């Protein structure tokens, strides 16, 4: 199964996706302007730049 969601703008506010299957990954591809990606539940903050790709478990 594959699903896709596309967010566009200068950034998004805090987003939490409850109920995702623990066997799937979320993938973020940075286009345009970079910024600070915060994965709050993991305690990680990562500066991302255009062309970066970030993978993490969906749940």
FENQUI-V311060 format. One record per residue. NEAR is the number of other ideal C-beta (glycine too) atoms within 12 Angstrom. Layout:
BEGIN
near=NEAR
near=NEAR
END
This chain:
BEGIN
near=8
near=7
near=13
near=10
near=15
near=11
near=17
near=12
near=11
near=10
near=17
near=16
near=9
near=11
near=15
near=15
near=18
near=9
near=9
near=17
near=14
near=11
near=9
near=17
near=17
near=25
near=18
near=26
near=21
near=22
near=17
near=16
near=16
near=19
near=21
near=16
near=26
near=22
near=21
near=13
near=14
near=14
near=8
near=14
near=13
near=20
near=15
near=23
near=17
near=13
near=13
near=19
near=17
near=25
near=15
near=22
near=17
near=22
near=16
END
